[in-house]
Amino acid sequence: MQVIDWDLAVATGTRLVRPGPQVSREEARQAVADLRRLSREAEGHVREFTRIDTETAPQPATIVDRPGWIRANVDGFRVVLEPLTERMAARRDQTPAIVSAVGSRVTGVEVGAVLAFLASRVLGQYELFLPPDPTGQAPAGRLTLVAPNIVNAEQELNVHPRDFRLWVCLHEETHRVQFTGVPWLREYIRSQMTEFLLASDIDLPALLNRLRSAADTVAEVVRGGEGNLIDAIQTPEQKEILDRLTAVMTLVEGHGDYVMDAVGPSVVPSVADIRAKFHHRREGGSRLDRTIRRLLGLDLKMRQYAEGSAFVRTVVERSGIDGFNRVWASPQNLPTQEEISRPERWIARIDGAPALPGANGATG
């Protein structure tokens, strides 16, 4: 049973996505070569600064265009949603075939439209969830950089191309180091996401109630109000799980932002100019763009960068980088959402806890 028509999602997304910036073939080739080279350079800077060791050999970054990003994310979604798909397949007899067929096509179009919107904005990401490799030889994750979006951003911001590309690579390589250097982190996030999905109300009356709530949320946001679709369609149990997921992702994203700015001054000469212009760009956009970002919860992601970075900065200032790295010792050492807002509470809790092995095997 298909919850989402994935082929239709890809077809819709690739049809709706806007084309990238107009560049010559040579400029495109040079951008791809630069990003591959700078991602490897950034990886060394990040490992040295974060002091997170990993036995995983670094892999070259995968450079994609906008349709390539859409296809990659559909592959990832299929892996993430597998537990829910299996659960719904087990209840196949309870759902009329026509409802399943129509529903999967509707959601396929919706997912494709969302991906088309995001595909022109995402600069890069570390893909945590890839389809299984039958040989077992492929890495578990993959660093992906979206070349047209990086080129488009540097042109819009009027910043130094080499500096901007390295700055972006510093952030994304931090995520690769996090997930290859902290063995339990990927599985922790995956288990929380699985728990979140399986806490869904998948009986028809409950689903209709949540869809009505989502429609009310859309109308409210269009009028300028608060709220997002993610909040509107959650069960109470899911809200608790999402709090944990939000806390860990705020930490991960904030750590990436902190590292890119801490390392930046020594290797990115124009980092201050880039940061100021990029922050302004994050806050900007048309009213329609801002409305869609709010509906999809992307404004929450923007807050995660700021709040997570402030948490990391405060802890490093008070406890040093080794003191901060105790956060990677175990899931129990992760900060709660409240502790991210009040870093001194996390420091007090961890200082009072028994010493645990760190991410690199050292004690904190």
C-alpha positions, -999 to +999 in steps of 0.1 A: +000+000+000+014+034-010+007+063+014+023+086-011+027+082-049+064+088-049+068+088-087+041+115-089+059+135-061+091+135-082+073+143-114+054+172-097+084+186-080+107+185-110+079+201-131+071+229-107+106+238-095+120+270-109+151+269-131+185+278-116+205+310-123+217+315-158+254+307-159+277+295-187+287+258-189+322+268-177+309+287-147+287+257-138+317+233-141+339+256-120+312+259-093+309+221-090+347+217-089+350+244-062+323+229-040+339+194-041+373+209-033+361+233-006+340+206+011+371+185+017+390+216+029+361+225+053+361+189+067+396+194+080+388+227+096+357+213+113+374+182+127+402+203+141+379+228+157+352+206+171+376+179+183+351+152+174+369+122+161+355+097+136+369+066+120+348+071+089+368+083+059+354+115+044+336+110+012+334+136-016+303+159-014+276+150-039+268+181-060+233+182-074+209+205-092+174+213-080+157+182-096+185+161-082+178+174-047+141+166-051+149+130-062+173+125-033+148+137-007+121+115-021+144+086-016+150+097+020+113+102+027+106+067+015+131+053+041+118+075+069+081+067+062+086+030+059+073+021+094+041+040+088+037+025+053+041-010+068+016-003+095-010+010+070-004-019+048-014-042+077-047-023+079-053-024+041-087-041+045-100-012+066-094+013+038-114+012+005-091+008-025-103+039-042-096+060-011-060+046-010-054+052-047-068+088-047-052+096-014-017+085-025-019+106-056-032+137-038-004+134-012+021+128-040+012+161-057+013+179-023+048+165-014+060+173-049+048+209-046+065+213-012+098+199-025+096+223-055+094+252-031+122+240-010+144+229-039+152+265-049+161+275-013+182+247+003+219+252+000+230+218+012+222+191+037+236+159+052+213+132+041+208+109+071+185+083+056+195+067+024+181+036+007+198+004+020+230-006+000+228-043-008+266-045-007+269-028+026+298-008+013+282+026+008+283+052+036+253+055+058+249+092+051+257+116+023+267+153+022+248+170-007+253+205-019+229+222-043+251+241-067+225+263-084+212+276-051+246+284-037+255+303-069+222+321-069+226+331-032+261+344-037+249+365-067+219+379-048+240+388-018+269+401-039+295+382-018+329+367-026+321+333-043+350+313-029+344+327+006+307+320+005+311+285-008+336+276+019+313+292+045+284+270+034+306+239+034+317+246+070+281+244+081+273+212+062+305+195+070+298+200+107+267+179+102+287+152+086+312+152+115+284+151+140+267+121+125+299+101+117+316+110+149+287+104+174+277+067+168+243+068+185+230+101+171+216+089+138+197+060+154+184+082+181+169+106+156+156+078+135+139+061+165+123+093+175+110+099+140+096+063+138+079+068+172+065+101+160+050+085+128+036+055+146+018+078+171-003+091+142-041+088+142-046+069+110-083+060+114-105+081+090-125+102+115-094+113+134-076+120+102-105+142+089-105+161+121-068+169+118-073+179+081-100+203+092-076+217+118-049+221+091-074+240+069-081+264+098-044+269+103-039+278+066-066+304+068-052+318+100-016+321+087-029+337+055-046+364+076-012+370+093-017+348+124+006+323+140+007+285+137+019+259+112+007+227+096+030+205+116+014+217+149-021+214+134-019+177+125-002+163+155-016+141+182-008+150+219+016+121+220+034+134+189+038+168+204+059+153+232+081+134+208+084+165+186+097+184+216+126+159+219+132+160+181+131+198+181+156+200+209+182+177+192+178+193+158+181+228+174+214+215+190+226+200+157+217+231+136+230+256+162+263+237+164+266+239+126+260+277+127+284+282+157+312+262+140+309+280+106+312+314+124+339+304+148+361+288+121+351+314+095+373+344+106+405+324+101+397+309+067+369+330+053+382+366+051+348+382+043+328+362+069+314+392+087+300+406+054+286+372+045+269+366+078+253+401+079+239+397+044+228+361+048+209+369+080+190+397+062+182+372+034+168+347+059+145+373+073+133+386+039+112+374+010+078+382-003+047+380+018+037+348+000+072+334+006+070+342+043+035+327+046+046+294+030+076+293+053+054+298+083+030+271+072+057+246+067+074+254+100+105+268+083+104+299+106+109+274+135+140+262+117+153+297+115+148+301+153+167+268+157+198+282+142+198+312+165+188+295+197+210+265+191+240+287+183+235+308+214+234+276+235+266+263+220+283+296+224+274+300+260+284+265+270+318+268+251+325+301+268+318+287+302+331+251+299+354+251+268+349+229+237+356+197+256+330+207+282+305+212+254+314+179+238+299+161+267+266+167+249+276+139+225+283+114+252+248+098+253+211+106+246+208+114+283+232+143+278+212+160+252+197+193+263+159+197+266+142+226+249+141+245+282+179+239+287+186+252+253+170+285+264+188+283+298+222+268+291+233+272+327+207+246+336+222+221+312+257+228+325+246+223+361+229+190+353+259+176+334+284+189+359+265+169+385+263+137+365+289+109+366+316+112+339+306+094+307+327+084+277+327+112+251+320+109+214+356+103+207+362+079+236+376+105+260+359+114+293+343+149+296 
